[in-house]
Amino acid sequence: MTHGGKRALRRGTLLTATAIFAVASLAACSGGGTGGNGDSGGGSADDLEAALEAGGEITYWSWTPSAEAQVAAFEEAYPNVTVNYVNAGTNTEEYTRLQNALLAGSGAPDVVQIEYYAFPQFALSESLVDLSQYGFADLEDDYSPGTWGAVDFDGAIYGLPQDSGPMALFYNQTVFDEYGIEVPATWDEYIEAARTLNEADPSKFMTADTGDAGFTTSMIWQAGGQPFQTTDGTNVTIDLQDEGSQLFADTWGTMLDEGLLADIPSWTDEWFAGLGDGTIASLVIGAWMPGVLESSVPDAAGDWRVAPIPTYDGTPVTAENGGGGQAVTTQSENPALAAAFLKWLNNDPASLEIFAESGGFPSTTAQLSDPAFVDQESEYFGGQAINQVLTEASSTVREGWQYLPFQVYANSVFGDTVGQSYQSQSDLNGGLQAWQDQLVSYGNDQGFTVNQ
């Protein structure tokens, strides 16, 4: 399972690797790949079955809870294939190892897990195999539009989605009932509810946010912003003052300015305690959150519910928050076998069932429309069929969003820019402008052509 809440970045070596990798990316985009045998376009869909029959050995990097069980099931189904599973670290730790291997020209896995926000960094550097040669473009209808858009780069398919994180409103029904709060349908109503709660009990807050890059970009996405645009791999436009970005900053900035956000960092013991005792009454977060609440906040069972994310004008629209998929690297010596494993991993019913049992929220339309999944009642959420809300959210993800080809770096400097606005309770627009200035400077220094 992947999500935005655990994207705390280890800065030192990661930033060095990212900077070097960005330069290498430009060279790769203007020339060949990063080395390896998988970047040619000479494959076909028939190669997948032939590769499975011939067998062989591949390496798979992932940190998902379901990975080991999925590998075991695959090897049972295809005994001629050996999959060496490696947990290379969670998100940015893995990316650092992957970047270093790609720069060195060896050591990268055949198949690797990548979060959606990091896909452009590896795809646009020609570090990943274009899987359309194996017929993967024909699988588009098998996935929700929001997740498919994260792996489809103008018809080049650089991976398959695994999980998804359409955003919804998770709220503590017990707290809402105690203070007479109705479930907000709009952001104006959400702010009013936050005021009502905090005025009635200053120790309670509608939500907590001390500044998180993944949350911010998702919220700008939902607001209709498109601050990051990339064409031809190296031409980048950054506009964190566009209409959607300002709409989010002005709305969320009201919460910040009025002291309506709990000053509790996400994913800390204090944060989980606040979710359990009602200090934090709601979360706007991805659809993977139920499993986290059940495992980490067990004492709040029966208190929580799920509702659609508040909107600005009543139009039901949301964004993705977290999630990722898998890709085949260009260092793979057997890209057809790697692609066959990847297709099984994220498209075969047996593998999808294992993933669902591990608590992941699916990206596949078959699962998202399966009554057994959609109508399943959750004891933790008071018997609510929460997947009815979450699957509907999956169908209303706003299209057209792009991440930067150096988004890993961008997230790492969020705390030094927008994060300062949170600390000083100052204008979030100013923080976004500072973020933009730093990203423009960095991008130009790395050889990108950055417009703003």
N, C-alpha and C positions, 0 to 999 in steps of 0.2 A: 504494500500500500504506500502511495506517495502523497504528500500534501505539502501545502505552502507553509504550514506552521513550523516545520522543523528545518527551515532553510537558513539557520544560523550559519554564517560562512566563516571558515577558518582562513584568515586573510593572508598572512605572509606568503607561503609557498603557492597558495591558490592564485593570488593576484599575479605573481611572477609568471606562473604557468599560463594564465589567461592572456597576459600581455604578449608573451612570446607566441602563443598559439594564434592570437589574432593576426600577427604578422605572417605567420605560416599560412593562415587561412587565405590571405590575399594572394600569396604565391600559388597556392593550390587552385584558387579560383581562376587565375590567369593562365595556369598551365595544367599539369596532370593532377593526379590525386596525391594523397599523402604517402603513397607507397603501398604495396600490397597488390593482390591479384583480383580483387573483387569489384573494381570500379568500372570495368568495361560493360558495355550494354549488349553482350552477345548471348545472354541466357534466354530461356523460354520457360513457359509453365510446365512443359513436359520434363524439364530438367529436375524438378522437385521430386517427382515420384522415382525417377531414375536414381537420384542421389540417396533417397531413403532406402531403396533396394540395395544399392551398392554398399551403403553404410559408411562408417568412418568415425572420426572423433572431433568434437568441437568443444569450445569453452564458452561458458555463459556467465556473465557478471550480473548480479541482481541483489537487491536487499529485501525483496518482498517476502512476507511471511509464507506465501504459497509456493515459493520457488522450488524448494527441495521436493515437495510432494508432486509438483508438476513434472519435474525432471524424472522422478522415479516412474511416474505413469507413462511418460513418453518412452523411456527406455524399455518398459515392459511391452509397449505396443510395437516398438521398433528395436528389437534386440541386436540388430547389426550396428546400431549407433550408440556411441558413448558420449554423454554430455558431462563435461567437467564443470560442476557448479562452483562458483567462487563468490562469496560475499566480499566485494572489494570496498565496502564502506558505504555509508548512506550519502546520497546525492552528491554534495560538493567534494567529499572525500574521494568518492569514486571518480568524479570528473577530473580531479587533479591527476589521479593515476592514469586515467584514459588519455588525457592531454599529453602527459609525459611519454606514454607509450607511442602515441601517434607522432610526436616530435622525434622520438628515437628511431622510428621506423620498424619497431618490433615490440611485441609484448602486449598488444591489444587483444581483447577477446574476439571470438567470432560473432557473438551476439551480446548486446549490452543494453541494460536498462537506462533510459534517459527520460527525465521529466520534460513535459511539454515546453516549459520556458527555456530549457537548455537545448532543445532540438535544433534551432537555427544555427547555433554556434558550431555544431558539428556537421550539420547538413550542408551549410553554405561553404564550408571549408573542404568539401569533397572527401570527408572522412568516413562517410557512410555510403553503402551501396544503394543505388537507385533500384528499388524492388519492382518497379513497373515492368521491367524486362521479364519478370516471372509471373506476370498477370495480376499483380497485387492491386492495380488500379480498378480491377473488376470487383474488388471487395468493398468499395466505397459505401454501398447501401447497407452493409453489415454493421456500420458504426454510426454513432450520433454525429451530426454535422460539426459540433464544436470540437470533438476530439479528432475527427478525420482532418479537419483544417490544420491541425497542429503537425501532421506528418506529411501533408501534401503540399509540395512547393512547386506550384505552377505545373502540375502533372507529374513531377518526379516524386515518387513515393519512397520516403526514407525510413519508414517504420510502420508498425501497426499499433494502434492504441490498445492499452490494456485496461486501465481504470479511468474514471472520470470524476470530476468534482463540480458539477453544476451547483451554484450557490443557492442557499435557502436560508430561512430564518429559523434557528433553533431557539426555543424560548422556554423558560421555566413557568409552567402553567400555575403552579402553586403560588409563586411570587406574584404573577399577574393577577390571580384571583384575590389574593390578600390585599392588594392595593388598587383593585378596581380598574386594571389596565386592559383595554381591548387590544387584540392582536392588530398591530399597525399594518395598513395596506400600502401606505406611501411613506416616503422619507420624512415629510413634514409631520405626519402622525407619529413616526418613530421618535423624532426629536421631542415632541410634546409628551410622549410616554416617558421618555428619559427624564424630562423635567419633573413630571408628576412623581415618579418613583424617588428621585433624589431629594426632592423637597419633603416628601413624606418620611424618608429615612436616609439621611446623608451618608450612611454607611453602605448603601446599596446603589448599584449603577446598572444602567441598561446593558452596557457591555464594557469590555476592556480593550484598549489599544494603545500601545506605547510606540507604535511605528513599525510597520512590517511591509516590506517591498511587495511580496506576493499578494497580500490583501489589498494594498493600494492599487496595483495594476489591475487586479480583478474588478475593483470598484470603479475605476476609470473605464474599464471595458464595459461594465454594465450601464454606465452613464452615457455611453455612446462615443467615448473618446477613442481616437486612433493616433496616439502620440508617437508610435514607432512604425516606420514604414521602410522596407528595404527592397531595392530593385537591383538586379544584376549582381547580387552578392556583396557589392562594395559601396553602392550608393544608398546612403541612409538619411532619412529625415526624422528629426526629433522635435516634437512640438508638445511639450507638457503644459502648454498654455492654451491648447485647443478647447473647444466648447465643452466637451465631455470631461476633460481634466479639470477645468474650472468649476463645472457643475458639482463634481465630487468634492473638490477642495472647499468650495463655499458651504456645501451641506455638512460635510464631516467637520469642517472647521468650526461650525457653530457648536457642535458637541465638544470640541476641544476647548474653544474659547470660554464656554460656560462651565467647564469643569465637570462635564457629564460622562467622561470616560474614566474608568478605573485605571489608576496608575499601577497596573499589575502586568508584568511581562508574560506573554503567552508561553505555554508549555513548561511553566515552573510549578513547583509544589503549591505555591500560593494561588496560582491560577486555577489549578485543579480543585483546590479547597474552596475557592470562591464559586466555582461552578456547582459544587456540592452543597454549600450552605446558603446559596441565594444571594451572595454578594454581587455576583455577575448574573444578571437575569436573562441575558440572551446572547447569541452569537450569530453573526452573519458569516457563513463558512461553507465549505464544500460538502458534497453529499457523502463523503467518506467518514464524516464525523460521528455517526451513530456508534460504530464499533469502538471508537476512542472513548466516548462517554460511558459505554457499557463496561469497558475494561478498567478505566481510570477513575470514574466517578460512580462507583456501584451504589453508594448510599443514596443517590438521588433518583434511583429507579422509581418510575411512576410520576415524577415531577415534570419531565421534559416533554415537549411536543415539537412538531415541525410545521412551518407554514411557508408559503411562497415569500421570496425576498421582497421587501418593500420596493416600490417603483417611484419614479418621478412624476409621471403623468397618468398612471393607471394602466399603461400598456404592459402586459406581462412579458418581461424580458430579463434575462439574467446573464451570468458569465461563468466561465470555468475558474475554479480555484484549486490548483493542485492537479495531481494526476500525471500519468506518463505512459510510455509504451516501451517497446524494444526495437532495436535496429541491428543491422549487420554491418560490421566495420569493413573498410576496404583492405584491412590487413588479413582478412580471412583467407586461408588457403583453399577453402571449400565453400564458397559463398552460396552455392545451390543447396548444399546440405544445411547450412546455417539458416537460409531463407525458409527451407522446409520445416525446420524446427520452430522458427519464429511464427510461421503460419499456423502450425499446430498449437503453439502456445497461446495465441490470442484469437484463434478462430475455431478450434475444434471443441465440440460440446463437452468432451471429457475434461479438457483443461479448464474451460470456462466454469464448469461446476466446481472444480477444486478451488479456483480463485474466489468464487462467490462464497464458498464455505469458510474461507479465511477472513471474510468480512470486507472484502473489496467491493466498491461500487462499480458496476460494469459500464462499459462503453458500447457494448454490442446491442444492436436494435432488437435482436431476438430475445435477449434476457430482459431488456427494458420494456418489452411488451408482453412478457410471459405472465399470465395471471397468477401463477404460483409465486412469482417474485413480487409483482406489483401489489397484490392484495394481501400479502403476508402481514399479519398483525404483530406488533412489537410489544412484548410485555414491558420492556424498559420504558417505552414511550406511552404507557397507560393503555395499551391495546390499540393504539392508532396504527393504521396502515400507512406508515410514513413513506413507503416507496411510491405510493400514489402521488404524493407531493413531489418527491425527488425525481421520479421519471418524467413528470410533466415539466419540471425545471429543465431537464436535459433537452427537451424539445424546444425550449425558448431561449437557448443561448444565442446571444447576438453574434452575427457572423462578421467576418472581416478583420478580426484582431490579428496583430502581428507582434512578436517579441523582437528585440534587438539581436543581431548576430553576436553581440557580446553582453547578453543579458545576465550571465553569471557574474561578470564584473559589475554591471549596473546594480544588481541587487546588493553587492558587497559594499557599495559606497552609499547606499540609501540612508544608513544611520548617520553618516557624516553630513547629510544634506537635509532631506525631509525629516529625518529623525531629530534634527536640532529644533525644528519647528514644534515637534511634540514636546520636547524638553522645556522649551521656553513658552509654550502655549501661544505661539505666534502664528501668523497667517500661513496656512498650508500652501497657498499659491506661491509665496516667496520660497518655501522649501522646494517645491517642484521646479521653480526656475533655477535654483541653485543646483539641483540634481541635473537638470538639463544642461546647464553650463559645464558641469564636470564631465558629463557624458559626451558632449560635443567636442570638448578639448581632448578627451581620451581617444575618441574615435578618429579624429584627425591625426593624432599622434601615431596611431597604429596603421595609418595608411588608408583608412576609409574616407570617402567623400561624404561629409556630413552637412546636411542642410538643416536649417531651422526657421 
